[in-house]
Amino acid sequence: MTAAHSSLTSRASSTPTMADQLTDAEFIRLRDYFYRRTGIQFPDNKRYFVDKRVIGRIRAFGPRAGFDEWFSAVRHGTDSGLVQELINELTVNETYFLREDYQFDSLVGSVLPAVMAQRKAERITGPVRIMSLPTSTGEEPYSIAIRLMDDWPDIETVDVEIAGGDIDTRALERARQGVYGARSLQRVSRKQLSAYFRPAGEDRYQVIDDLREAISFDVINVTDPEVMRRFRSFDVIFCRNLLIYFDELSMRQAAENIFGALRPGGFLFLGHSESMSRISPIFEPVRFPEGLVYQRPSLGARR
């Protein structure tokens, strides 16, 4: 063994937090803190994932840093970037274009015609507003835009605003860049690839400028009422495969915040394994030919 190797081994052995996993107590403290900040709670079967990501953040914080020193800096805000770095590390961004496409069929075939009929009846003006939560790396809001361009006749005469929100700032930056590889583009047709993307290196494509500039991206925590109060009067919100990461309390809080972000009569899409009936009674289920969506009752609706 070389002297350098011996020195490194000695230092690691004297610094407990340089181990490959957190202690049980550290894991619980971290898990509880992350839950309070984001509404996401990690079960025990996610322990390896959490340990690996957090140990990486501790090592990046300082070669001799321990969990207590790093965690104190996170909690007390001595470095404002530490909390966001932790959120970025512990959020999952697994998605691709045109995922669960039957819901996009429902959007253009049933939901938007219902939105337009209600807007006409109630003389609602201004653009149709659609939000994607969590937007992850942007595949969902861009998919919405592509389907509107391809399949919604009113897109020629109606202004549309599309917004995406996520708590992961790295994912949002990737969404703004709009550069994707084969995994993300697996369901995109050749015609769509030609119309809405341009080559951006080997086996990579970038969303064209017109689409990227038409979509706004913001840091949004759907369980935070203060943050969500900034977003109002959306006609449609996609919030797919997020609530499954929340406990009952966080799910109810998220549902109430989304309710407030929708205009009366607006529609909510959840993931195929999620059910609002198990979370809150404030939305009304609406079954269209393509599938089930949820609606915030209109002002004149009887509950």
URRARA-V97407 format. One record per residue. N is the residue number from 0. RES is the residue in one letter. SS is DSSP state (H for helix, E for strand, - for the rest). OMEGA is omega as a letter, one per 40 degrees, with the letter a starting at -180 (none if undefined). BURIAL is 1 if it has 16 or more other ideal C-beta (glycine too) atoms within 10 Angstrom, else 0. Layout:
n:N res:RES ss:SS omega:OMEGA burial:BURIAL
n:N res:RES ss:SS omega:OMEGA burial:BURIAL
//
This chain:
n:0 res:M ss:- omega:a burial:0
n:1 res:T ss:- omega:i burial:0
n:2 res:A ss:H omega:i burial:0
n:3 res:A ss:H omega:i burial:0
n:4 res:H ss:H omega:i burial:0
n:5 res:S ss:H omega:a burial:0
n:6 res:S ss:H omega:i burial:0
n:7 res:L ss:H omega:i burial:0
n:8 res:T ss:H omega:a burial:0
n:9 res:S ss:H omega:a burial:0
n:10 res:R ss:H omega:i burial:0
n:11 res:A ss:H omega:a burial:0
n:12 res:S ss:H omega:i burial:0
n:13 res:S ss:- omega:a burial:0
n:14 res:T ss:- omega:a burial:0
n:15 res:P ss:H omega:a burial:0
n:16 res:T ss:H omega:i burial:1
n:17 res:M ss:H omega:i burial:1
n:18 res:A ss:- omega:a burial:0
n:19 res:D ss:- omega:i burial:0
n:20 res:Q ss:- omega:i burial:0
n:21 res:L ss:- omega:i burial:1
n:22 res:T ss:- omega:i burial:0
n:23 res:D ss:H omega:a burial:0
n:24 res:A ss:H omega:i burial:0
n:25 res:E ss:H omega:i burial:1
n:26 res:F ss:H omega:a burial:1
n:27 res:I ss:H omega:i burial:0
n:28 res:R ss:H omega:a burial:1
n:29 res:L ss:H omega:a burial:1
n:30 res:R ss:H omega:a burial:1
n:31 res:D ss:H omega:i burial:0
n:32 res:Y ss:H omega:a burial:0
n:33 res:F ss:H omega:i burial:1
n:34 res:Y ss:H omega:a burial:1
n:35 res:R ss:H omega:a burial:0
n:36 res:R ss:H omega:a burial:1
n:37 res:T ss:H omega:a burial:1
n:38 res:G ss:- omega:a burial:1
n:39 res:I ss:E omega:i burial:1
n:40 res:Q ss:- omega:a burial:1
n:41 res:F ss:- omega:i burial:1
n:42 res:P ss:- omega:a burial:0
n:43 res:D ss:H omega:a burial:0
n:44 res:N ss:H omega:i burial:0
n:45 res:K ss:H omega:a burial:0
n:46 res:R ss:H omega:a burial:0
n:47 res:Y ss:H omega:i burial:0
n:48 res:F ss:H omega:a burial:0
n:49 res:V ss:H omega:a burial:1
n:50 res:D ss:H omega:a burial:1
n:51 res:K ss:H omega:a burial:0
n:52 res:R ss:H omega:a burial:0
n:53 res:V ss:H omega:i burial:1
n:54 res:I ss:H omega:i burial:1
n:55 res:G ss:H omega:i burial:0
n:56 res:R ss:H omega:i burial:1
n:57 res:I ss:H omega:a burial:1
n:58 res:R ss:H omega:i burial:0
n:59 res:A ss:H omega:a burial:0
n:60 res:F ss:H omega:i burial:1
n:61 res:G ss:- omega:a burial:0
n:62 res:P ss:- omega:i burial:0
n:63 res:R ss:- omega:a burial:0
n:64 res:A ss:- omega:i burial:1
n:65 res:G ss:- omega:a burial:1
n:66 res:F ss:H omega:a burial:1
n:67 res:D ss:H omega:a burial:0
n:68 res:E ss:H omega:i burial:0
n:69 res:W ss:H omega:a burial:1
n:70 res:F ss:H omega:i burial:1
n:71 res:S ss:H omega:i burial:0
n:72 res:A ss:H omega:i burial:1
n:73 res:V ss:H omega:a burial:1
n:74 res:R ss:H omega:a burial:0
n:75 res:H ss:H omega:i burial:0
n:76 res:G ss:- omega:i burial:0
n:77 res:T ss:- omega:i burial:0
n:78 res:D ss:- omega:a burial:0
n:79 res:S ss:H omega:a burial:0
n:80 res:G ss:H omega:a burial:0
n:81 res:L ss:H omega:a burial:1
n:82 res:V ss:H omega:a burial:1
n:83 res:Q ss:H omega:i burial:0
n:84 res:E ss:H omega:i burial:1
n:85 res:L ss:H omega:i burial:1
n:86 res:I ss:H omega:a burial:1
n:87 res:N ss:H omega:a burial:1
n:88 res:E ss:H omega:a burial:1
n:89 res:L ss:H omega:i burial:1
n:90 res:T ss:- omega:a burial:1
n:91 res:V ss:- omega:a burial:0
n:92 res:N ss:- omega:a burial:1
n:93 res:E ss:- omega:a burial:0
n:94 res:T ss:- omega:i burial:1
n:95 res:Y ss:- omega:a burial:1
n:96 res:F ss:- omega:i burial:1
n:97 res:L ss:- omega:i burial:1
n:98 res:R ss:- omega:a burial:1
n:99 res:E ss:- omega:a burial:1
n:100 res:D ss:H omega:i burial:0
n:101 res:Y ss:H omega:i burial:0
n:102 res:Q ss:H omega:i burial:1
n:103 res:F ss:H omega:i burial:1
n:104 res:D ss:H omega:i burial:1
n:105 res:S ss:H omega:i burial:1
n:106 res:L ss:H omega:a burial:1
n:107 res:V ss:H omega:a burial:1
n:108 res:G ss:H omega:a burial:0
n:109 res:S ss:H omega:a burial:1
n:110 res:V ss:H omega:a burial:1
n:111 res:L ss:H omega:i burial:1
n:112 res:P ss:H omega:i burial:0
n:113 res:A ss:H omega:i burial:1
n:114 res:V ss:H omega:a burial:1
n:115 res:M ss:H omega:i burial:1
n:116 res:A ss:H omega:a burial:0
n:117 res:Q ss:H omega:i burial:1
n:118 res:R ss:H omega:i burial:1
n:119 res:K ss:H omega:a burial:0
n:120 res:A ss:H omega:a burial:0
n:121 res:E ss:- omega:i burial:0
n:122 res:R ss:- omega:i burial:0
n:123 res:I ss:- omega:a burial:1
n:124 res:T ss:- omega:i burial:0
n:125 res:G ss:- omega:a burial:0
n:126 res:P ss:- omega:i burial:0
n:127 res:V ss:E omega:a burial:1
n:128 res:R ss:E omega:a burial:1
n:129 res:I ss:E omega:i burial:1
n:130 res:M ss:E omega:i burial:1
n:131 res:S ss:E omega:i burial:1
n:132 res:L ss:E omega:e burial:1
n:133 res:P ss:- omega:a burial:1
n:134 res:T ss:- omega:a burial:1
n:135 res:S ss:- omega:a burial:1
n:136 res:T ss:- omega:i burial:1
n:137 res:G ss:- omega:a burial:1
n:138 res:E ss:H omega:a burial:1
n:139 res:E ss:H omega:a burial:1
n:140 res:P ss:H omega:i burial:1
n:141 res:Y ss:H omega:i burial:1
n:142 res:S ss:H omega:i burial:1
n:143 res:I ss:H omega:a burial:1
n:144 res:A ss:H omega:a burial:1
n:145 res:I ss:H omega:a burial:1
n:146 res:R ss:H omega:i burial:1
n:147 res:L ss:H omega:a burial:1
n:148 res:M ss:H omega:a burial:1
n:149 res:D ss:H omega:a burial:0
n:150 res:D ss:H omega:a burial:0
n:151 res:W ss:- omega:a burial:1
n:152 res:P ss:H omega:a burial:0
n:153 res:D ss:H omega:a burial:0
n:154 res:I ss:H omega:i burial:1
n:155 res:E ss:H omega:a burial:0
n:156 res:T ss:- omega:a burial:0
n:157 res:V ss:- omega:i burial:0
n:158 res:D ss:- omega:i burial:0
n:159 res:V ss:E omega:i burial:1
n:160 res:E ss:E omega:i burial:0
n:161 res:I ss:E omega:a burial:1
n:162 res:A ss:E omega:i burial:1
n:163 res:G ss:E omega:i burial:1
n:164 res:G ss:E omega:i burial:1
n:165 res:D ss:E omega:i burial:1
n:166 res:I ss:- omega:a burial:1
n:167 res:D ss:- omega:a burial:1
n:168 res:T ss:H omega:i burial:0
n:169 res:R ss:H omega:i burial:1
n:170 res:A ss:H omega:a burial:1
n:171 res:L ss:H omega:i burial:1
n:172 res:E ss:H omega:i burial:0
n:173 res:R ss:H omega:i burial:1
n:174 res:A ss:H omega:i burial:1
n:175 res:R ss:H omega:i burial:1
n:176 res:Q ss:H omega:i burial:0
n:177 res:G ss:- omega:i burial:1
n:178 res:V ss:E omega:a burial:1
n:179 res:Y ss:E omega:i burial:1
n:180 res:G ss:- omega:a burial:0
n:181 res:A ss:- omega:a burial:0
n:182 res:R ss:- omega:a burial:0
n:183 res:S ss:- omega:a burial:1
n:184 res:L ss:- omega:a burial:1
n:185 res:Q ss:- omega:a burial:0
n:186 res:R ss:- omega:i burial:0
n:187 res:V ss:- omega:a burial:1
n:188 res:S ss:- omega:i burial:0
n:189 res:R ss:H omega:i burial:0
n:190 res:K ss:H omega:i burial:0
n:191 res:Q ss:H omega:i burial:1
n:192 res:L ss:H omega:i burial:0
n:193 res:S ss:H omega:a burial:0
n:194 res:A ss:H omega:a burial:0
n:195 res:Y ss:H omega:a burial:1
n:196 res:F ss:E omega:i burial:1
n:197 res:R ss:E omega:i burial:0
n:198 res:P ss:E omega:a burial:0
n:199 res:A ss:- omega:a burial:0
n:200 res:G ss:- omega:a burial:0
n:201 res:E ss:- omega:i burial:0
n:202 res:D ss:- omega:i burial:0
n:203 res:R ss:- omega:a burial:0
n:204 res:Y ss:E omega:i burial:1
n:205 res:Q ss:E omega:i burial:1
n:206 res:V ss:E omega:a burial:1
n:207 res:I ss:- omega:a burial:0
n:208 res:D ss:H omega:a burial:0
n:209 res:D ss:H omega:i burial:0
n:210 res:L ss:H omega:a burial:1
n:211 res:R ss:H omega:a burial:1
n:212 res:E ss:H omega:a burial:0
n:213 res:A ss:H omega:a burial:0
n:214 res:I ss:E omega:i burial:1
n:215 res:S ss:E omega:a burial:0
n:216 res:F ss:E omega:a burial:1
n:217 res:D ss:E omega:i burial:0
n:218 res:V ss:E omega:a burial:0
n:219 res:I ss:- omega:i burial:1
n:220 res:N ss:- omega:a burial:1
n:221 res:V ss:- omega:i burial:1
n:222 res:T ss:- omega:a burial:1
n:223 res:D ss:- omega:a burial:1
n:224 res:P ss:H omega:a burial:0
n:225 res:E ss:H omega:i burial:0
n:226 res:V ss:H omega:a burial:1
n:227 res:M ss:H omega:i burial:1
n:228 res:R ss:- omega:i burial:0
n:229 res:R ss:- omega:a burial:0
n:230 res:F ss:- omega:a burial:1
n:231 res:R ss:- omega:i burial:0
n:232 res:S ss:- omega:i burial:0
n:233 res:F ss:E omega:i burial:1
n:234 res:D ss:E omega:a burial:1
n:235 res:V ss:E omega:i burial:1
n:236 res:I ss:E omega:i burial:1
n:237 res:F ss:E omega:i burial:1
n:238 res:C ss:E omega:a burial:1
n:239 res:R ss:- omega:i burial:1
n:240 res:N ss:- omega:i burial:1
n:241 res:L ss:- omega:a burial:1
n:242 res:L ss:H omega:i burial:1
n:243 res:I ss:H omega:i burial:0
n:244 res:Y ss:H omega:a burial:1
n:245 res:F ss:E omega:i burial:1
n:246 res:D ss:- omega:a burial:0
n:247 res:E ss:H omega:a burial:0
n:248 res:L ss:H omega:a burial:0
n:249 res:S ss:H omega:i burial:1
n:250 res:M ss:H omega:i burial:1
n:251 res:R ss:H omega:i burial:1
n:252 res:Q ss:H omega:i burial:1
n:253 res:A ss:H omega:i burial:1
n:254 res:A ss:H omega:i burial:1
n:255 res:E ss:H omega:i burial:1
n:256 res:N ss:H omega:i burial:1
n:257 res:I ss:H omega:i burial:1
n:258 res:F ss:H omega:a burial:1
n:259 res:G ss:H omega:a burial:0
n:260 res:A ss:H omega:i burial:1
n:261 res:L ss:E omega:i burial:1
n:262 res:R ss:E omega:i burial:1
n:263 res:P ss:E omega:a burial:1
n:264 res:G ss:E omega:a burial:1
n:265 res:G ss:E omega:a burial:1
n:266 res:F ss:E omega:i burial:1
n:267 res:L ss:E omega:i burial:1
n:268 res:F ss:E omega:i burial:1
n:269 res:L ss:E omega:i burial:1
n:270 res:G ss:- omega:a burial:1
n:271 res:H ss:- omega:a burial:0
n:272 res:S ss:- omega:a burial:0
n:273 res:E ss:- omega:a burial:1
n:274 res:S ss:- omega:i burial:0
n:275 res:M ss:H omega:a burial:1
n:276 res:S ss:H omega:i burial:0
n:277 res:R ss:H omega:a burial:0
n:278 res:I ss:- omega:a burial:1
n:279 res:S ss:- omega:i burial:1
n:280 res:P ss:- omega:a burial:0
n:281 res:I ss:- omega:i burial:1
n:282 res:F ss:E omega:i burial:1
n:283 res:E ss:E omega:i burial:0
n:284 res:P ss:E omega:i burial:0
n:285 res:V ss:E omega:a burial:0
n:286 res:R ss:E omega:i burial:0
n:287 res:F ss:E omega:a burial:1
n:288 res:P ss:- omega:a burial:0
n:289 res:E ss:- omega:a burial:1
n:290 res:G ss:E omega:a burial:0
n:291 res:L ss:E omega:i burial:1
n:292 res:V ss:E omega:a burial:1
n:293 res:Y ss:E omega:a burial:1
n:294 res:Q ss:E omega:i burial:1
n:295 res:R ss:E omega:a burial:1
n:296 res:P ss:- omega:i burial:0
n:297 res:S ss:- omega:a burial:0
n:298 res:L ss:- omega:a burial:0
n:299 res:G ss:- omega:a burial:0
n:300 res:A ss:- omega:i burial:0
n:301 res:R ss:- omega:a burial:0
n:302 res:R ss:- omega:none burial:0
//
